[in-house]
């Protein structure tokens, strides 16, 4: 006796691979990826192999110390006058150090430098001898380190903008290559990154 069972129709799965591939493409295109943050820095050239390495000595008044602890707190100031400050205050403190507008004896010296301009003329500018020394502890977080670096770099960029506006009537980023080189000579980026240190408990 023949059974009268109904056959279940099979689902055509030939197009499922195409659908999965289309969905994959859609999510790859529509999803935003996190971008890594980093610092753009031009490293100095390697010294000759036979050149003896000497410690660079800087006068106390020419050194601005910035210490970032593992907890994210910031100490900043000259050798004998470091104070806790907020990250938002760091740019203004660094600018005051770089410019030394009142020619204070506690802030950096200035040295007249003859800078060549694109038209062949000479420009004498009092270049700050100040160096900003950034120090961290071994447990300092990368995020706060990047933020501090950005604030210090912003200070130099704002000073360059001010000098460029006075000299050329335009911001640093709006200048031609020769004019930017002249402003860079007048306001060199001097950030020294010391080896991380372990604070005494």
Buried (B, 14 or more C-beta within 10 A) or exposed (E): EEEEEEEEEEEEEEEEEEEEEEEEEEEEEEEEEEEEEEEEEEEEEEEEEEEEEEEEEBEEBBBBBBBBBBEBEBBBBBBEEBEEBEBEBBBEBBBBBBBBEEEEEEBBBBEEEEBEBBEEEEEEBEBBBBBBBBBBBEEBBEEBBEBBBBBBBBBBBBBBBBBBEEBBEEBBEEBEEEBBBBBBBBBBBBBBEEEBEEEEE
